[in-house]
Amino acid sequence: MRSLLPLLLILLATAAAHLLDPWGLSLHDADARSHDWHRLLRVSGSLLTWLAAGLALALHDRSGRRAGPLVLSAGLSGLAAEVAKVAVRRARPGDAAGYAFEPWAGAWWETGGLGLPSSHAAVAFGAAWAALRLSPRGGWVVVALAVGCGLTRVLDRAHFVSDVVAAAGLAWLVSAAVWRP
């Protein structure tokens, strides 16, 4: 039962986040993309950002012991989110409130119009949870970037709040698996 507790907590948090989805849709800001803060936070959801950070870490400590788990956690979290999108098939938010699910027809493996969970937020949180394990004090800076990345996805109306919360939880599970001794 103890091993199922994190999964149950993540499912509960995602379910609770559904209550915030209508509020999240009301935050839409079409002008947000033009601001530097938006671009900074959005790029934390790109694996390229964490490949560069991993390279910097590897060059610094020359062992890759810290760089590998950081990049692996970010990358596998993004991959897990893509697989989960195919399984869940919930569409991104539209102009109308409510959820829509895509059918298993045609190119069922394409995830472009699917939203649950957010891949960008999963990558950002995958890096954040790994950074927190690497540096319990300094990792909170990366957690703040990941939260900001999730916020940009909601502001852009690319994702619901619950998509971001599910991504954070999924990334936590992936990070824990990467760091398992």
N, CA, C and O atoms as a DFTB+ gen file, in Angstrom:
724 C
 N C O
     1  1       0.836      -1.206       0.000
     2  2       0.000       0.000       0.000
     3  2       0.869       1.254       0.000
     4  3       0.534       2.248      -0.644
     5  1       1.989       1.201       0.727
     6  2       2.865       2.372       0.832
     7  2       3.394       2.807      -0.537
     8  3       3.559       4.000      -0.789
     9  1       3.658       1.840      -1.419
    10  2       4.162       2.183      -2.745
    11  2       3.072       2.793      -3.629
    12  3       3.381       3.486      -4.598
    13  1       1.824       2.546      -3.311
    14  2       0.713       3.123      -4.077
    15  2       0.338       4.518      -3.589
    16  3      -0.376       5.241      -4.283
    17  1       0.803       4.901      -2.421
    18  2       0.424       6.187      -1.844
    19  2       0.788       7.377      -2.743
    20  3      -0.057       8.249      -2.946
    21  1       2.010       7.450      -3.288
    22  2       2.300       8.593      -4.177
    23  2       1.373       8.654      -5.383
    24  3       0.933       9.735      -5.776
    25  1       1.077       7.502      -5.969
    26  2       0.175       7.475      -7.118
    27  2      -1.226       7.943      -6.733
    28  3      -1.854       8.699      -7.473
    29  1      -1.707       7.502      -5.595
    30  2      -3.027       7.932      -5.124
    31  2      -3.052       9.437      -4.853
    32  3      -4.031      10.109      -5.178
    33  1      -1.985       9.967      -4.261
    34  2      -1.911      11.414      -4.003
    35  2      -1.898      12.210      -5.303
    36  3      -2.530      13.263      -5.393
    37  1      -1.190      11.719      -6.296
    38  2      -1.149      12.398      -7.594
    39  2      -2.520      12.374      -8.253
    40  3      -2.960      13.380      -8.810
    41  1      -3.195      11.238      -8.193
    42  2      -4.542      11.152      -8.765
    43  2      -5.517      12.073      -8.033
    44  3      -6.363      12.709      -8.662
    45  1      -5.401      12.144      -6.718
    46  2      -6.245      13.060      -5.935
    47  2      -5.963      14.521      -6.277
    48  3      -6.891      15.313      -6.438
    49  1      -4.689      14.876      -6.388
    50  2      -4.318      16.255      -6.731
    51  2      -4.828      16.626      -8.121
    52  3      -5.311      17.737      -8.336
    53  1      -4.718      15.686      -9.064
    54  2      -5.219      15.944     -10.422
    55  2      -6.736      16.098     -10.413
    56  3      -7.277      16.986     -11.072
    57  1      -7.413      15.241      -9.672
    58  2      -8.874      15.347      -9.569
    59  2      -9.274      16.686      -8.947
    60  3     -10.209      17.333      -9.418
    61  1      -8.577      17.097      -7.901
    62  2      -8.869      18.388      -7.265
    63  2      -8.575      19.545      -8.226
    64  3      -9.286      20.550      -8.225
    65  1      -7.538      19.402      -9.036
    66  2      -7.188      20.466      -9.979
    67  2      -8.269      20.678     -11.027
    68  3      -8.383      21.768     -11.589
    69  1      -9.059      19.651     -11.295
    70  2     -10.172      19.824     -12.233
    71  2     -11.130      20.915     -11.769
    72  3     -11.780      21.564     -12.589
    73  1     -11.216      21.116     -10.468
    74  2     -12.066      22.182      -9.945
    75  2     -11.537      23.560     -10.320
    76  3     -12.293      24.530     -10.377
    77  1     -10.230      23.640     -10.577
    78  2      -9.609      24.919     -10.939
    79  2      -9.596      25.171     -12.451
    80  3      -9.246      26.266     -12.890
    81  1      -9.969      24.184     -13.236
    82  2      -9.899      24.343     -14.692
    83  2     -10.717      25.524     -15.228
    84  3     -10.198      26.265     -16.064
    85  1     -11.960      25.740     -14.798
    86  2     -12.698      26.907     -15.299
    87  2     -12.004      28.226     -14.939
    88  3     -11.970      29.155     -15.747
    89  1     -11.458      28.300     -13.735
    90  2     -10.721      29.498     -13.324
    91  2      -9.488      29.680     -14.212
    92  3      -9.182      30.795     -14.635
    93  1      -8.789      28.589     -14.489
    94  2      -7.607      28.664     -15.336
    95  2      -7.918      29.191     -16.721
    96  3      -7.145      29.963     -17.289
    97  1      -9.055      28.773     -17.268
    98  2      -9.461      29.275     -18.585
    99  2      -9.706      30.778     -18.555
   100  3      -9.491      31.460     -19.556
   101  1     -10.152      31.297     -17.422
   102  2     -10.423      32.734     -17.319
   103  2      -9.138      33.559     -17.283
   104  3      -9.181      34.777     -17.458
   105  1      -7.991      32.904     -17.057
   106  2      -6.706      33.616     -16.999
   107  2      -6.108      33.895     -18.370
   108  3      -5.078      34.561     -18.469
   109  1      -6.734      33.400     -19.422
   110  2      -6.168      33.523     -20.771
   111  2      -5.680      34.949     -21.037
   112  3      -6.397      35.925     -20.812
   113  1      -4.443      35.037     -21.523
   114  2      -3.829      36.331     -21.830
   115  2      -3.124      36.217     -23.174
   116  3      -2.012      35.694     -23.258
   117  1      -3.774      36.708     -24.222
   118  2      -3.229      36.609     -25.570
   119  2      -1.931      37.388     -25.725
   120  3      -1.133      37.076     -26.609
   121  1      -1.698      38.397     -24.884
   122  2      -0.489      39.218     -25.001
   123  2       0.693      38.666     -24.198
   124  3       1.801      39.192     -24.306
   125  1       0.481      37.632     -23.407
   126  2       1.537      37.124     -22.527
   127  2       2.764      36.682     -23.309
   128  3       3.886      36.871     -22.840
   129  1       2.581      36.106     -24.477
   130  2       3.708      35.596     -25.267
   131  2       4.711      36.670     -25.657
   132  3       5.859      36.360     -25.976
   133  1       4.298      37.908     -25.635
   134  2       5.202      38.982     -26.052
   135  2       6.134      39.436     -24.933
   136  3       6.999      40.281     -25.165
   137  1       5.981      38.903     -23.745
   138  2       6.800      39.320     -22.613
   139  2       7.988      38.378     -22.395
   140  3       7.898      37.168     -22.605
   141  1       9.100      38.974     -21.970
   142  2      10.300      38.178     -21.710
   143  2      10.072      37.120     -20.637
   144  3      10.585      36.007     -20.750
   145  1       9.303      37.455     -19.593
   146  2       9.080      36.487     -18.523
   147  2       8.385      35.243     -19.049
   148  3       8.659      34.132     -18.595
   149  1       7.476      35.432     -20.018
   150  2       6.763      34.310     -20.603
   151  2       7.738      33.413     -21.366
   152  3       7.705      32.191     -21.223
   153  1       8.597      34.021     -22.170
   154  2       9.560      33.238     -22.936
   155  2      10.524      32.484     -22.017
   156  3      10.854      31.329     -22.284
   157  1      10.977      33.130     -20.936
   158  2      11.879      32.483     -19.986
   159  2      11.214      31.258     -19.355
   160  3      11.808      30.182     -19.297
   161  1       9.994      31.428     -18.891
   162  2       9.298      30.330     -18.219
   163  2       8.922      29.221     -19.199
   164  3       8.991      28.041     -18.853
   165  1       8.533      29.581     -20.392
   166  2       8.121      28.602     -21.411
   167  2       9.285      27.711     -21.810
   168  3       9.101      26.511     -22.015
   169  1      10.482      28.280     -21.923
   170  2      11.645      27.508     -22.378
   171  2      12.092      26.481     -21.337
   172  3      12.845      25.564     -21.666
   173  1      11.645      26.616     -20.098
   174  2      11.984      25.602     -19.101
   175  2      11.248      24.291     -19.384
   176  3      11.555      23.266     -18.775
   177  1      10.297      24.318     -20.286
   178  2       9.591      23.109     -20.697
   179  2      10.186      22.465     -21.938
   180  3       9.597      21.543     -22.502
   181  1      11.342      22.939     -22.365
   182  2      12.016      22.376     -23.536
   183  2      13.161      21.473     -23.101
   184  3      13.977      21.863     -22.265
   185  1      13.226      20.298     -23.649
   186  2      14.318      19.379     -23.320
   187  2      15.667      19.980     -23.708
   188  3      16.679      19.686     -23.072
   189  1      15.692      20.817     -24.743
   190  2      16.950      21.455     -25.154
   191  2      17.555      22.286     -24.020
   192  3      18.775      22.335     -23.864
   193  1      16.710      22.929     -23.239
   194  2      17.181      23.706     -22.089
   195  2      17.930      22.804     -21.122
   196  3      18.995      23.168     -20.624
   197  1      17.376      21.631     -20.856
   198  2      17.966      20.729     -19.868
   199  2      19.134      19.947     -20.429
   200  3      19.993      19.497     -19.671
   201  1      19.185      19.775     -21.753
   202  2      20.395      19.213     -22.367
   203  2      21.562      20.180     -22.195
   204  3      22.680      19.768     -21.889
   205  1      21.290      21.481     -22.396
   206  2      22.337      22.491     -22.204
   207  2      22.768      22.566     -20.738
   208  3      23.959      22.655     -20.439
   209  1      21.796      22.530     -19.831
   210  2      22.124      22.552     -18.399
   211  2      22.908      21.303     -18.010
   212  3      23.851      21.379     -17.223
   213  1      22.518      20.156     -18.560
   214  2      23.230      18.915     -18.287
   215  2      24.662      18.957     -18.801
   216  3      25.583      18.479     -18.138
   217  1      24.843      19.530     -19.987
   218  2      26.196      19.673     -20.525
   219  2      27.034      20.561     -19.622
   220  3      28.193      20.248     -19.348
   221  1      26.462      21.665     -19.157
   222  2      27.187      22.559     -18.246
   223  2      27.569      21.839     -16.956
   224  3      28.686      21.996     -16.462
   225  1      26.643      21.050     -16.413
   226  2      26.936      20.278     -15.198
   227  2      28.030      19.249     -15.451
   228  3      28.936      19.087     -14.635
   229  1      27.944      18.549     -16.589
   230  2      28.946      17.532     -16.912
   231  2      30.328      18.156     -17.090
   232  3      31.330      17.581     -16.667
   233  1      30.382      19.321     -17.711
   234  2      31.668      20.005     -17.881
   235  2      32.213      20.493     -16.547
   236  3      33.425      20.570     -16.346
   237  1      31.303      20.819     -15.645
   238  2      31.720      21.307     -14.326
   239  2      32.279      20.184     -13.458
   240  3      33.356      20.326     -12.879
   241  1      31.560      19.075     -13.364
   242  2      32.024      18.015     -12.450
   243  2      32.712      16.852     -13.165
   244  3      33.245      15.953     -12.515
   245  1      32.701      16.866     -14.509
   246  2      33.409      15.898     -15.342
   247  2      33.030      14.444     -15.108
   248  3      33.714      13.546     -15.600
   249  1      31.981      14.199     -14.385
   250  2      31.602      12.812     -14.149
   251  2      30.259      12.469     -14.784
   252  3      30.016      11.309     -15.115
   253  1      29.403      13.432     -14.955
   254  2      28.065      13.181     -15.474
   255  2      27.121      12.594     -14.445
   256  3      25.963      12.313     -14.754
   257  1      27.605      12.404     -13.215
   258  2      26.749      11.812     -12.183
   259  2      25.551      12.680     -11.861
   260  3      24.497      12.167     -11.484
   261  1      25.697      13.983     -12.004
   262  2      24.559      14.871     -11.741
   263  2      23.818      15.208     -13.026
   264  3      22.597      15.360     -13.031
   265  1      24.574      15.324     -14.117
   266  2      23.964      15.710     -15.390
   267  2      23.043      14.623     -15.928
   268  3      21.958      14.915     -16.430
   269  1      23.474      13.374     -15.823
   270  2      22.680      12.271     -16.370
   271  2      21.281      12.199     -15.793
   272  3      20.308      12.187     -16.546
   273  1      21.153      12.151     -14.468
   274  2      19.798      12.081     -13.896
   275  2      18.940      13.309     -14.201
   276  3      17.725      13.185     -14.357
   277  1      19.550      14.490     -14.287
   278  2      18.788      15.703     -14.606
   279  2      18.182      15.589     -16.000
   280  3      16.981      15.788     -16.182
   281  1      19.015      15.268     -16.977
   282  2      18.549      15.170     -18.365
   283  2      17.607      13.976     -18.536
   284  3      16.593      14.073     -19.227
   285  1      17.946      12.863     -17.910
   286  2      17.109      11.670     -18.013
   287  2      15.732      11.898     -17.408
   288  3      14.725      11.488     -17.984
   289  1      15.682      12.546     -16.259
   290  2      14.399      12.824     -15.613
   291  2      13.538      13.741     -16.476
   292  3      12.341      13.504     -16.636
   293  1      14.148      14.787     -17.033
   294  2      13.401      15.707     -17.902
   295  2      12.922      14.994     -19.165
   296  3      11.756      15.109     -19.542
   297  1      13.818      14.261     -19.812
   298  2      13.473      13.595     -21.063
   299  2      12.449      12.491     -20.900
   300  3      11.492      12.407     -21.670
   301  1      12.645      11.643     -19.900
   302  2      11.685      10.553     -19.684
   303  2      10.328      11.068     -19.215
   304  3       9.297      10.463     -19.509
   305  1      10.325      12.177     -18.489
   306  2       9.053      12.776     -18.073
   307  2       8.275      13.263     -19.289
   308  3       7.065      13.056     -19.382
   309  1       8.972      13.913     -20.223
   310  2       8.322      14.361     -21.449
   311  2       7.797      13.192     -22.274
   312  3       6.695      13.251     -22.820
   313  1       8.594      12.132     -22.359
   314  2       8.183      10.936     -23.099
   315  2       6.971      10.276     -22.429
   316  3       6.025       9.876     -23.108
   317  1       7.003      10.166     -21.114
   318  2       5.870       9.586     -20.385
   319  2       4.602      10.405     -20.613
   320  3       3.513       9.843     -20.739
   321  1       4.739      11.728     -20.666
   322  2       3.570      12.583     -20.915
   323  2       3.001      12.345     -22.314
   324  3       1.784      12.319     -22.497
   325  1       3.873      12.174     -23.288
   326  2       3.405      11.906     -24.651
   327  2       2.646      10.578     -24.712
   328  3       1.604      10.486     -25.361
   329  1       3.166       9.558     -24.041
   330  2       2.495       8.261     -24.012
   331  2       1.146       8.377     -23.290
   332  3       0.147       7.814     -23.737
   333  1       1.128       9.107     -22.180
   334  2      -0.118       9.288     -21.435
   335  2      -1.157      10.042     -22.268
   336  3      -2.349       9.742     -22.194
   337  1      -0.708      11.023     -23.061
   338  2      -1.646      11.756     -23.926
   339  2      -2.349      10.812     -24.892
   340  3      -3.558      10.910     -25.100
   341  1      -1.582       9.899     -25.477
   342  2      -2.162       8.943     -26.422
   343  2      -3.186       8.062     -25.716
   344  3      -4.223       7.730     -26.291
   345  1      -2.899       7.685     -24.477
   346  2      -3.809       6.819     -23.723
   347  2      -5.074       7.552     -23.281
   348  3      -6.176       7.014     -23.389
   349  1      -4.917       8.788     -22.781
   350  2      -6.055       9.526     -22.228
   351  2      -6.881      10.193     -23.328
   352  3      -8.111      10.157     -23.290
   353  1      -6.205      10.803     -24.309
   354  2      -6.826      11.425     -25.485
   355  2      -7.716      12.630     -25.187
   356  3      -8.632      12.917     -25.957
   357  1      -7.466      13.344     -24.082
   358  2      -8.253      14.549     -23.804
   359  2      -7.690      15.710     -24.613
   360  3      -6.485      15.959     -24.611
   361  1      -8.571      16.406     -25.294
   362  2      -8.171      17.514     -26.159
   363  2      -7.746      18.722     -25.330
   364  3      -8.103      18.858     -24.160
   365  1      -6.983      19.581     -25.965
   366  2      -6.597      20.850     -25.344
   367  2      -7.850      21.713     -25.164
   368  3      -8.875      21.471     -25.802
   369  1      -7.758      22.720     -24.288
   370  2      -8.930      23.586     -24.105
   371  2      -9.296      24.302     -25.405
   372  3      -8.430      24.714     -26.176
   373  1     -10.551      24.430     -25.614
   374  2     -11.030      25.189     -26.763
   375  2     -11.631      26.495     -26.287
   376  3     -11.405      26.920     -25.155
   377  1     -12.387      27.118     -27.148
   378  2     -13.043      28.365     -26.761
   379  2     -14.192      28.113     -25.798
   380  3     -14.534      28.982     -24.996
   381  1     -14.783      26.938     -25.873
   382  2     -15.887      26.601     -24.971
   383  2     -15.331      25.835     -23.769
   384  3     -14.409      25.030     -23.902
   385  1     -15.898      26.095     -22.618
   386  2     -15.477      25.375     -21.412
   387  2     -15.917      23.924     -21.515
   388  3     -16.908      23.613     -22.176
   389  1     -15.200      23.064     -20.878
   390  2     -15.539      21.646     -20.876
   391  2     -14.448      20.822     -21.528
   392  3     -13.522      21.352     -22.141
   393  1     -14.576      19.518     -21.382
   394  2     -13.572      18.610     -21.890
   395  2     -14.092      17.896     -23.117
   396  3     -15.276      17.580     -23.226
   397  1     -13.176      17.650     -24.040
   398  2     -13.491      16.859     -25.226
   399  2     -12.418      15.783     -25.350
   400  3     -11.251      16.014     -25.032
   401  1     -12.822      14.620     -25.811
   402  2     -11.883      13.514     -25.989
   403  2     -11.840      13.132     -27.463
   404  3     -12.868      13.077     -28.138
   405  1     -10.637      12.873     -27.942
   406  2     -10.439      12.526     -29.344
   407  2     -10.648      11.027     -29.535
   408  3     -10.290      10.234     -28.665
   409  1     -11.222      10.639     -30.664
   410  2     -11.439       9.208     -30.930
   411  2     -10.129       8.491     -31.292
   412  3      -9.127       9.126     -31.619
   413  1     -10.164       7.194     -31.227
   414  2      -9.012       6.353     -31.575
   415  2      -9.051       6.025     -33.070
   416  3      -8.880       4.866     -33.448
   417  1      -9.267       7.000     -33.899
   418  2      -9.339       6.772     -35.342
   419  2      -8.212       7.540     -36.025
   420  3      -7.621       8.455     -35.451
   421  1      -7.938       7.156     -37.230
   422  2      -6.921       7.865     -38.000
   423  2      -5.531       7.743     -37.381
   424  3      -5.118       6.656     -36.978
   425  1      -4.829       8.840     -37.311
   426  2      -3.471       8.882     -36.762
   427  2      -3.540       8.997     -35.238
   428  3      -3.254      10.057     -34.680
   429  1      -3.916       7.917     -34.573
   430  2      -4.150       7.911     -33.130
   431  2      -2.899       8.234     -32.327
   432  3      -3.011       8.621     -31.164
   433  1      -1.733       8.093     -32.895
   434  2      -0.474       8.326     -32.184
   435  2      -0.061       9.792     -32.158
   436  3       0.857      10.155     -31.423
   437  1      -0.718      10.640     -32.942
   438  2      -0.377      12.062     -32.962
   439  2      -0.917      12.744     -31.713
   440  3      -2.066      12.526     -31.328
   441  1      -0.083      13.574     -31.077
   442  2      -0.463      14.188     -29.799
   443  2      -0.623      15.698     -29.883
   444  3      -0.854      16.341     -28.859
   445  1      -0.507      16.282     -31.064
   446  2      -0.545      17.735     -31.201
   447  2      -1.780      18.405     -30.614
   448  3      -1.667      19.482     -30.028
   449  1      -2.929      17.813     -30.753
   450  2      -4.152      18.427     -30.233
   451  2      -4.568      17.902     -28.871
   452  3      -5.645      18.231     -28.374
   453  1      -3.709      17.080     -28.265
   454  2      -4.047      16.475     -26.979
   455  2      -3.377      17.232     -25.839
   456  3      -2.299      17.798     -26.014
   457  1      -4.022      17.242     -24.664
   458  2      -3.510      18.095     -23.600
   459  2      -3.177      17.436     -22.274
   460  3      -2.395      17.992     -21.502
   461  1      -3.742      16.273     -21.981
   462  2      -3.552      15.692     -20.641
   463  2      -2.620      14.507     -20.707
   464  3      -2.943      13.480     -21.304
   465  1      -1.445      14.656     -20.081
   466  2      -0.851      15.775     -19.356
   467  2      -0.041      16.679     -20.291
   468  3       0.223      16.321     -21.438
   469  1       0.341      17.831     -19.797
   470  2       1.158      18.768     -20.566
   471  2       2.594      18.249     -20.670
   472  3       3.256      18.031     -19.656
   473  1       3.067      18.054     -21.896
   474  2       4.440      17.580     -22.093
   475  2       5.462      18.627     -21.675
   476  3       6.483      18.295     -21.071
   477  1       5.193      19.888     -21.994
   478  2       6.129      20.952     -21.604
   479  2       6.262      21.021     -20.086
   480  3       7.366      21.123     -19.552
   481  1       5.120      20.963     -19.400
   482  2       5.173      20.998     -17.933
   483  2       5.854      19.741     -17.393
   484  3       6.570      19.812     -16.395
   485  1       5.642      18.599     -18.035
   486  2       6.290      17.364     -17.578
   487  2       7.804      17.472     -17.692
   488  3       8.521      17.068     -16.776
   489  1       8.300      18.008     -18.798
   490  2       9.745      18.186     -18.958
   491  2      10.268      19.139     -17.888
   492  3      11.278      18.859     -17.241
   493  1       9.584      20.259     -17.704
   494  2      10.027      21.251     -16.718
   495  2      10.022      20.665     -15.305
   496  3      10.976      20.853     -14.549
   497  1       8.959      19.965     -14.954
   498  2       8.889      19.376     -13.614
   499  2       9.835      18.182     -13.476
   500  3      10.351      17.935     -12.386
   501  1      10.069      17.445     -14.548
   502  2      11.056      16.365     -14.487
   503  2      12.421      16.914     -14.120
   504  3      13.122      16.346     -13.284
   505  1      12.799      18.025     -14.749
   506  2      14.064      18.684     -14.410
   507  2      14.015      19.258     -12.997
   508  3      15.001      19.202     -12.263
   509  1      12.867      19.807     -12.622
   510  2      12.739      20.436     -11.298
   511  2      12.897      19.426     -10.171
   512  3      13.626      19.666      -9.209
   513  1      12.208      18.292     -10.296
   514  2      12.305      17.294      -9.227
   515  2      13.728      16.730      -9.149
   516  3      14.223      16.442      -8.059
   517  1      14.387      16.573     -10.307
   518  2      15.776      16.109     -10.299
   519  2      16.685      17.164      -9.681
   520  3      17.578      16.833      -8.901
   521  1      16.467      18.428     -10.021
   522  2      17.279      19.510      -9.457
   523  2      17.098      19.594      -7.952
   524  3      18.047      19.884      -7.223
   525  1      15.897      19.345      -7.491
   526  2      15.625      19.365      -6.055
   527  2      16.366      18.230      -5.343
   528  3      16.809      18.389      -4.206
   529  1      16.495      17.107      -6.006
   530  2      17.273      16.002      -5.432
   531  2      18.767      16.308      -5.465
   532  3      19.507      15.935      -4.556
   533  1      19.201      16.993      -6.523
   534  2      20.616      17.374      -6.632
   535  2      20.994      18.425      -5.604
   536  3      22.070      18.375      -5.008
   537  1      20.100      19.367      -5.411
   538  2      20.373      20.484      -4.507
   539  2      19.084      20.846      -3.770
   540  3      18.277      21.624      -4.278
   541  1      18.889      20.289      -2.582
   542  2      17.640      20.538      -1.855
   543  2      17.345      22.017      -1.605
   544  3      16.178      22.389      -1.485
   545  1      18.340      22.847      -1.526
   546  2      18.074      24.287      -1.330
   547  2      17.946      25.011      -2.660
   548  3      17.009      25.787      -2.845
   549  1      18.851      24.779      -3.576
   550  2      18.848      25.493      -4.856
   551  2      17.835      24.978      -5.850
   552  3      17.440      25.704      -6.762
   553  1      17.404      23.734      -5.692
   554  2      16.454      23.148      -6.631
   555  2      15.117      23.857      -6.667
   556  3      14.379      23.749      -7.647
   557  1      14.798      24.585      -5.602
   558  2      13.515      25.305      -5.572
   559  2      13.434      26.383      -6.638
   560  3      12.339      26.767      -7.048
   561  1      14.569      26.872      -7.088
   562  2      14.576      27.845      -8.194
   563  2      14.027      27.174      -9.453
   564  3      13.231      27.765     -10.183
   565  1      14.458      25.941      -9.698
   566  2      13.993      25.209     -10.878
   567  2      12.523      24.808     -10.711
   568  3      11.774      24.795     -11.689
   569  1      12.108      24.484      -9.496
   570  2      10.688      24.204      -9.244
   571  2       9.854      25.447      -9.585
   572  3       8.790      25.334     -10.194
   573  1      10.335      26.615      -9.196
   574  2       9.618      27.864      -9.523
   575  2       9.527      28.055     -11.038
   576  3       8.495      28.494     -11.547
   577  1      10.598      27.728     -11.758
   578  2      10.559      27.818     -13.226
   579  2       9.526      26.849     -13.800
   580  3       8.806      27.186     -14.740
   581  1       9.457      25.645     -13.230
   582  2       8.490      24.650     -13.708
   583  2       7.056      25.107     -13.455
   584  3       6.190      24.955     -14.318
   585  1       6.808      25.664     -12.281
   586  2       5.474      26.205     -11.988
   587  2       5.156      27.319     -12.988
   588  3       4.038      27.405     -13.494
   589  1       6.134      28.162     -13.265
   590  2       5.952      29.229     -14.252
   591  2       5.685      28.688     -15.643
   592  3       4.862      29.235     -16.377
   593  1       6.375      27.617     -16.012
   594  2       6.135      26.987     -17.319
   595  2       4.685      26.519     -17.392
   596  3       4.002      26.735     -18.393
   597  1       4.222      25.875     -16.321
   598  2       2.827      25.435     -16.278
   599  2       1.861      26.607     -16.400
   600  3       0.836      26.511     -17.075
   601  1       2.194      27.702     -15.748
   602  2       1.356      28.901     -15.831
   603  2       1.283      29.431     -17.261
   604  3       0.215      29.844     -17.713
   605  1       2.411      29.423     -17.978
   606  2       2.380      29.908     -19.369
   607  2       1.483      29.032     -20.228
   608  3       0.812      29.531     -21.132
   609  1       1.463      27.737     -19.957
   610  2       0.622      26.832     -20.740
   611  2      -0.862      27.126     -20.496
   612  3      -1.684      27.022     -21.406
   613  1      -1.190      27.497     -19.249
   614  2      -2.573      27.843     -18.918
   615  2      -2.919      29.215     -19.502
   616  3      -3.992      29.385     -20.080
   617  1      -2.018      30.195     -19.356
   618  2      -2.265      31.534     -19.896
   619  2      -2.462      31.511     -21.408
   620  3      -3.248      32.289     -21.948
   621  1      -1.743      30.611     -22.092
   622  2      -1.864      30.489     -23.546
   623  2      -3.095      29.699     -23.969
   624  3      -3.374      29.558     -25.160
   625  1      -3.832      29.183     -22.979
   626  2      -4.995      28.329     -23.195
   627  2      -4.616      27.083     -24.009
   628  3      -5.406      26.559     -24.794
   629  1      -3.380      26.636     -23.788
   630  2      -2.900      25.404     -24.411
   631  2      -3.199      24.201     -23.524
   632  3      -3.228      23.063     -23.992
   633  1      -3.424      24.467     -22.223
   634  2      -3.681      23.389     -21.275
   635  2      -4.605      23.862     -20.167
   636  3      -4.697      25.052     -19.866
   637  1      -5.289      22.891     -19.568
   638  2      -6.044      23.129     -18.352
   639  2      -5.088      23.063     -17.165
   640  3      -3.988      22.523     -17.285
   641  1      -5.495      23.600     -16.034
   642  2      -4.713      23.495     -14.807
   643  2      -4.468      22.027     -14.471
   644  3      -3.372      21.655     -14.051
   645  1      -5.485      21.202     -14.657
   646  2      -5.338      19.774     -14.341
   647  2      -4.308      19.083     -15.236
   648  3      -3.687      18.109     -14.812
   649  1      -4.116      19.568     -16.461
   650  2      -3.076      19.013     -17.338
   651  2      -1.697      19.252     -16.735
   652  3      -0.822      18.389     -16.795
   653  1      -1.517      20.435     -16.155
   654  2      -0.231      20.810     -15.569
   655  2       0.010      20.037     -14.265
   656  3       1.117      19.557     -14.020
   657  1      -1.019      19.922     -13.442
   658  2      -0.883      19.174     -12.175
   659  2      -0.588      17.704     -12.463
   660  3       0.259      17.102     -11.802
   661  1      -1.274      17.127     -13.437
   662  2      -1.015      15.732     -13.808
   663  2       0.423      15.577     -14.308
   664  3       1.085      14.587     -13.998
   665  1       0.898      16.541     -15.070
   666  2       2.275      16.497     -15.579
   667  2       3.291      16.567     -14.438
   668  3       4.294      15.854     -14.449
   669  1       3.028      17.424     -13.461
   670  2       3.933      17.536     -12.308
   671  2       3.991      16.229     -11.534
   672  3       5.064      15.801     -11.110
   673  1       2.845      15.599     -11.351
   674  2       2.799      14.321     -10.644
   675  2       3.482      13.206     -11.412
   676  3       4.230      12.414     -10.839
   677  1       3.222      13.146     -12.711
   678  2       3.859      12.139     -13.550
   679  2       5.378      12.317     -13.530
   680  3       6.121      11.340     -13.437
   681  1       5.829      13.555     -13.617
   682  2       7.266      13.841     -13.586
   683  2       7.876      13.457     -12.239
   684  3       9.021      13.011     -12.181
   685  1       7.120      13.627     -11.167
   686  2       7.624      13.230      -9.855
   687  2       7.849      11.718      -9.822
   688  3       8.867      11.250      -9.312
   689  1       6.901      10.959     -10.365
   690  2       7.053       9.499     -10.412
   691  2       8.264       9.092     -11.258
   692  3       9.029       8.208     -10.872
   693  1       8.428       9.737     -12.401
   694  2       9.565       9.427     -13.273
   695  2      10.871       9.772     -12.580
   696  3      11.815       8.982     -12.596
   697  1      10.929      10.951     -11.970
   698  2      12.147      11.373     -11.267
   699  2      12.494      10.416     -10.141
   700  3      13.662      10.081      -9.945
   701  1      11.484       9.973      -9.399
   702  2      11.727       9.023      -8.316
   703  2      12.283       7.712      -8.867
   704  3      13.153       7.102      -8.247
   705  1      11.792       7.277     -10.020
   706  2      12.294       6.043     -10.627
   707  2      13.726       6.216     -11.118
   708  3      14.544       5.305     -10.987
   709  1      14.031       7.385     -11.686
   710  2      15.394       7.654     -12.162
   711  2      16.378       7.675     -11.005
   712  3      17.512       7.217     -11.146
   713  1      15.960       8.196      -9.878
   714  2      16.857       8.344      -8.721
   715  2      16.846       7.157      -7.790
   716  3      17.563       7.158      -6.789
   717  1      16.054       6.142      -8.087
   718  2      15.989       4.968      -7.199
   719  2      17.367       4.311      -7.143
   720  3      17.966       4.048      -8.186
   721  1      17.876       4.043      -5.932
   722  2      19.215       3.442      -5.807
   723  2      19.251       2.004      -6.295
   724  3      20.303       1.365      -6.255
